[in-house]
């Protein structure tokens, strides 16, 4: 009975050419390998060791050819899979980039150890005492360092570890006991010469610092040895400057216990005002006396 091949449906085979080629390639590789190995075995001119070596070489060659052939047959499908995997990985990275950055920041912190729990630090615009640190974030109890009171504000700041990769970290732990406290007093330019009261203010600062002066010297030396740098202190300093707006600025800097900084600042400010008004009043009285004498001479 004749077979009418025109009636056969080859569409299924055409839709699955990779499968057909794969089966064909595997069978063909198997048959050729088997035939080649058989020819090597029946070759009486070869010794047993040579025969085993050649059989092993044939196996390796045909294994390589089988893999290469399968890759070529399925190259288009593998390419689609690779593109899908790449797209998935890109989407995953984009979706979790902040999380990944936090993990990397945690590794950076663990390797460099710029701070530990209990330290006073500054990260970017965040300042405070480290209370907790994990793989994702660092928690700070905010400390008023910019305001110069060095007290807890009551606010808690959670800083993502990714910030460590973009900003510097300053360890301010030495400021917990002693601090170089700097503050300024501005007055309008007038007849009072601030240099006249400079030494009086320095004497007052030394008086207020007398009870901790020796400890401040030792602590200052300890910090310099540990950091291998020179820092200001422990002797107080006064600097007098002016501003473009016409103000005289009296700037005081002293190395003192952190908890006493605000108290000493208030005492020194009170002394400055007393000296300043005393000098101003004395100058006004002197000026009025001169004016009175001038009027008396005219009369």
Long-range contacts (C-beta under 8 A, 24 or more apart in sequence): 18-73, 18-74, 18-77, 21-73, 22-70, 22-73, 22-74, 25-66, 25-69, 25-70, 25-73, 26-66, 29-62, 29-65, 29-66, 29-69, 32-62, 33-58, 33-59, 33-62, 36-62, 98-160, 98-162, 99-136, 101-160, 101-161, 101-162, 101-165, 102-135, 102-136, 102-137, 102-160, 102-161, 102-162, 103-135, 103-136, 103-161, 104-161, 104-162, 104-165, 105-160, 105-161, 105-162, 105-163, 105-164, 105-165, 106-134, 106-135, 106-136, 106-161, 108-161, 108-164, 108-165, 109-133, 109-138, 109-161, 109-164, 114-164, 114-169, 114-171, 115-169, 115-171, 115-173, 118-173, 119-171, 119-172, 119-173, 120-145, 120-171, 120-172, 120-173, 120-175, 120-176, 121-169, 121-170, 121-171, 121-172, 121-173, 122-169, 122-170, 122-172, 123-159, 123-163, 123-164, 123-167, 123-169, 123-170, 124-159, 124-163, 124-166, 124-167, 126-157, 126-159, 126-163, 127-172, 128-157, 131-156, 135-161, 136-160, 136-161, 137-161, 145-172, 145-175, 148-181, 148-182, 148-183, 148-261, 148-262, 148-265, 149-261, 149-262, 150-175, 150-179, 150-258, 150-259, 150-261, 150-262, 174-223, 175-258, 176-258, 177-219, 177-257, 177-258, 178-216, 178-219, 178-220, 178-223, 178-233, 178-255, 178-256, 178-257, 178-258, 179-255, 179-256, 179-257, 179-258, 179-261, 180-231, 180-232, 180-233, 180-253, 180-254, 180-255, 181-253, 181-254, 181-255, 181-256, 181-261, 181-264, 181-265, 182-251, 182-252, 182-253, 183-251, 183-252, 183-265, 183-269, 184-249, 184-250, 184-251, 184-252, 185-249, 185-250, 185-251, 185-252, 185-269, 185-272, 186-243, 186-247, 186-248, 186-249, 186-250, 187-247, 187-248, 187-250, 187-276, 188-246, 188-247, 188-248, 189-242, 189-246, 189-247, 189-248, 190-280, 191-280, 191-283, 191-287, 192-276, 192-279, 192-280, 192-283, 193-279, 194-240, 194-248, 194-250, 194-276, 195-240, 196-279, 197-272, 197-275, 197-276, 197-279, 198-238, 198-240, 200-271, 200-275, 201-238, 201-250, 201-252, 201-268, 201-271, 201-272, 201-275, 202-236, 202-238, 204-267, 204-268, 204-271, 205-236, 205-252, 205-254, 205-264, 205-268, 206-236, 208-264, 208-267, 208-268, 209-234, 209-236, 209-254, 209-256, 209-264, 212-256, 212-257, 212-260, 216-255, 216-256, 216-257, 220-255
